[in-house]
């Protein structure tokens, strides 16, 4: 579907001898859908793991990249774990739970699949709010089978969490948050693409992840913000941005958004705006989505209302709009981009299907001090 998806996806810069741990991603019934966003993200980009295959019996036999973006990437979709092991010629290092259900909990069938993987010597990476290390059956299985469980969302002990201090005001480079009008709308994908596009043009851009998928992908700076007690959320957000600034001395920091400021259930955007203090916001929107992903009785806000809310709530400016092209033809995407540019008087594009130069120009128009150099930044 995406004519420029191959060019706009983040390039895999690993050497020919790939030493990354191997992974199979479990995404039964949800690959390519909003609730499969962790699997979707890992198929597009993973610095930490080499993704061997995706488990989804409904899409078995297809190429994962072809399903997602219309461009094959050599990652097959298989029916089950046995098929994944047979196809790969051996057991992977880990199985990653690749879904983000509303409940944040495992179903009985999902428990069976993960426990079966552990019995075969495969470790588990879990991004749910349910911490499997605290589950007696999973904890015992890890000991018996000499494997590990990584609960990505498990926060540090409360004594180690940080309150807001005001140190964010010492961060002198621009911060740009990629927020949205709904959850699972493509904020992380757009943030990843714009970060790499800026780096490819010689601008030292650093991304801060705020959810489990970015952390599983291998984010150097990040926090699973929706798993932090709310009293510490602004402080933890501030702390990770300050850490990225002090360690990398970046020209610009790109902050992945979570949920939406207007969302009745997913409120992490409030802490990103308060703790991260972005100087600019890119708003991600799915024009074909009429209702919120997990709340079919609540309408998705229009971009103008979300922009007004963001700019009223925080001392920031929405600098551009990016389109999620789900259920849209290429002609419809073009029409939507043109319409929003006229209505909102800001640049608009689709990070996956349109040239990345449009994203770069969106940022440089708002922050002209970010002058690209002729030499790309090393990654």
N, C-alpha and C positions, 0 to 999 in steps of 0.2 A: 504493500500500500504506500509506503513512504519512498519517494523518489530520491531523497537525500539522506535516508537513515544511515546508510553505511558511512557517509562522509561525516555525519554529525555525531555518531556514537563515539564514546571515548576510546581512543586506540589502546590496544593491549601492548604495553611497552616492555613486557617481560622478555628475557633472552631466550635463545633457541632451546637451551637446556632449562626446562621449567621446573623449578624446585618447589613450587607452591603445593600445599596439600590438595589432594583431589577431593571432589565433592559431588554428590548427587543431591538434587533439590526436590523435596517432596511437595507437590502442589496439586493433589488430586482434585479434579473438578473445577480448578480455579486458574489454571495458567492462562495468561493474557487478559484476565479480568481484574477488577479493582482489588478484590480480596487476595489475589495472587501477586500483589505488588512486590513482595520480597523476592519471589522467584523471577518476576519480570526484570527487576533491577539487576539481579545477579547474572542473568543471561546477557544483559546489555553490557555489564561491566563488573569485574571483580578483580581487585588487586591482590586480595588475600588468598583466594581459592581458585583452583583450576576446575571449572564446572564441566563435568563429564556428561551429564544428562539431567533431564527433568522427568519426574514421575507424574503423569496425569493420563489415566487410561482413556479419558474422553478424547484426547488429542494424540494418542500413541501412533507412531509412524511418521509424524511430521518433524520438520526441522524447527527448533524453537525460535530462531531468528526470523525465519520465514513467517511463522505465525504472528510474531510480535510486530515486526516492522517491514515485512515483505522482502527481507534480504537474508538468505541462508547464512548461518554462522557455524555450522558443523556441530551444534549441540542438539542431539536427538531427544525427542520426547518418547518415553517408554511407558509401558502399562503398569509395571510394578517393580519392586526392588530386585526380584529375581531376574527380571529382564535387564535391568540396569547392570547387575553384576555380570550376567552372561555377555552382554554387549561390550562391556569394558574389559573383560577377560580377567577380572579379579575384583576384590572388594575395594571400595573407595576409602579414603581416610575418614571422611565424615558424611553424614546425611544431614542436610539443612532443612529445617521446617520452613517452607517457603511461603506461608500464608499469614494473613493478618485479619482473622475473623473478629467480628464485633465483640464476641464474648471474651476473646483472649485466652481461651481454654482449649485443651485437646478433647476431641471426641473419643469414644471407646475404640473405634477403628484406628484412629490416628495413634493412640497409645500402643495398640497391637503392632502397627507398622514400625514404630520407633523402637519398641522393645525387641522386636525381631531383628532389626538392624544391629542393636547392641549385642544380641546373642551371637551374631556373626562377626563380632570384633570391630564394629563400626561405631565411632564416636558420634555424638549428637550435638548440633548447634541449634539452640532454641531461642527464638525471638519473641515468644509469648510473654504475657504477664504472669502466667503460671510457671513457677520456677521448679524445674524437674529435679534439681538437686535436693529439694525439700520433700519430694515425693518418695516415700519409703521403698516402693517397688522399683522406681528408676534408680534410686541411690544404691540399692542392693545389687541391681543388675550391673551397674557401672563397676562395682567392686568385683563381682564374680567374673565378669568378662574382660576386666582390665581395660576399660575404655573410659572416656571422659564425657561429661555433659557441660556445655557452656551455656549458661543462662544469660543471654546478651543484655536483657533489660534489667537485670538485678542491680540495684544501685549499691553504692558503698554504704557502710554503716553511717547512721545519722550523725555520729560524732565527727565524721570526716566530710560531711556535706557543707557547702559554703553558702552563707547569706550574701545578699547584695552589699557591695562596699562602695561603689562609685568609681572603682578603678577603670571601668569602661571608658570614662572620660579622658583617660591617659592614652587611649588607643587613637592614634592620629591618622591612620589610613581610613579611607571610606569603607563602610560596611554596607553590603547590599543583601537584603533578605528576599528569598523567593517564597512568597506567600501564595495563597490560593483561595478559591471560592468554595472548596469542598475538600474532604480528605481523599487520599488515593487518586489525585488528579494530575500527578506528574511533576510535583515541585522538586523532588530529589533529582529526577532525570534532567530537568531543565537546569538546576543548579550545577550538576556535574558537567553538563555540556558547556555551559557558559564559563565555568572555571577553566576547563581545558582549552576552550577557544581563546580566552585571554592569555593563558600561558603560552599557547602556540604563537602568539603575536608579541611575545617578549614582555608581557606584563606579569609580575609575580603575584598571581592570584592564589589564595588558599581557601579551601572549602571547610566549613564547620558543619558536620552532620548532627542532626537532632533526633534521629530515629534508629530503630534496630537494623534496618536494611543497610544504611550507610555504614554502620559499625561492622556488620558482617562483610560488607564489600571491602573493608580494610581502611576506613577513614582514620587518618592520623590524629584528627581532632574532632571530638564529638561526645555527645551525651544522649542517652535515651530519655529525653525530657519528660515524656508522659509517664515514666515510672518513678519520678522523683517526687517526694512529698512537696506539696505546693509551696510551703513556706521557703523552700530552698531553690525553687525553680529559677527565679530571676538570678540568684547568686551563682548557681551552677552554669547558667547560660553566660553570664558575664565572665566567669572564671575560664571557661573553655575558649572564649573569644580572646581574652587577654593572653592566655597561654599560647594560642596560635600567633598572635601579634608579636609577643616577645621572642618566640622561638624562630619564627620565619622572617621577621621584618618585611611583611608583604606590602605590595602596593595597594591591594584591595582584598577584603575578606568577603566571601560569598557564604551566606548562612541559609541552610536548608530550612524551609518552613514545615509546620505540622498543622494539620486540620485547617481551620479558617477562623479568622477573628470573629466572624458572625456565627460560627457553628455552635449549636446548643450543647454539644457533648464534647467536642475536641477543642480544648481551649489553650493549647500550648502556644498558639501565636501570640497571646497576650504576654507571655514570658519572654518570647523572642524579641518582641518590640520593646519591652521594658528592660530586660537584661542585656540584650545585644545592641540596643540603641542604633538600629540601622539608619544610615543617612539616605538610603534609597530602597525602594521595594519594586520587584518585578512580580506582577500578579499573574498566576496561572489559572486558566479558566477552560472548562469544557462546554462549548456552546450547545452541544446536542444533549447534555445532561439536564433534565428538567427538575429532578428531585435529588436530594442528598443521597449519597451512595448507600448508607446504612439506615436511612430514615425516609422511606418512600412517601411519607405524608408531608414532608417539608420541602418546599421549593428551593432550588439553588438560587442564591442571590444573583442579580445582574452585576456585571463588573463595576458599573458606575456607583452603585450603592456600597459595594465592598471598598472601593477606592475612597469614597467619602468617609466611611467608617474608620479605615486605617489612618487616614490623614487627620481625622478628628481625634482619634485615640492617642496618636503618637506624633512626635515632632519629626516627621519624615515626609517623603514625596514619592508617589508611585511613578516610576520612570518609564514603565512599559508594560505591555500585556503579552503573554505567551499562551498559545492555543494548545489544548489537548484535542487531537483530531479523532478521538474515538467515535465510531459510527458516522463519520463524515467522509464524503468524497473529496478529492483534491480540489475540484471546482468549488465546493462548499467551504473548504478551508480558505481559499483565496478570497471568496466573497466575505467571509467572516473577518478576515484580517483587514480588508479595505473598509468594512463597515465600522469596526471598532476604532480604527485610526481616525475616521471622520468624527465619530461620536465622542470619543474620549480625548482626542487631540494629543495622543501619545503614540510612540511606535508600537507596532504589533507584529508578531511573527509566530511561527511554529518551530520550536527548537529541534524537532526530529525531522521535519520534512522540508525545511527551508534553509538556505545557506547560513552557516554560523556567523558570517560577516554581519548579518542583520542583528544578531544578538550583541556582537562586539560593538557595533555602531550605537546600539541602544544604550550601552553602558558608557561609551566614550562621549556621547552627546550630553549625558547627565554629569559626567565627571571628566571633563576635557583635560584635567591635569594628568590623567593616566595615559601618557604618550607611549604608544607601542615602540619597541626597539626592533632592530632588524634581526636580532639573535633571540631565538626562542629560549624560554626558561627551561632548564634541565628538569626532568622528572625522575 
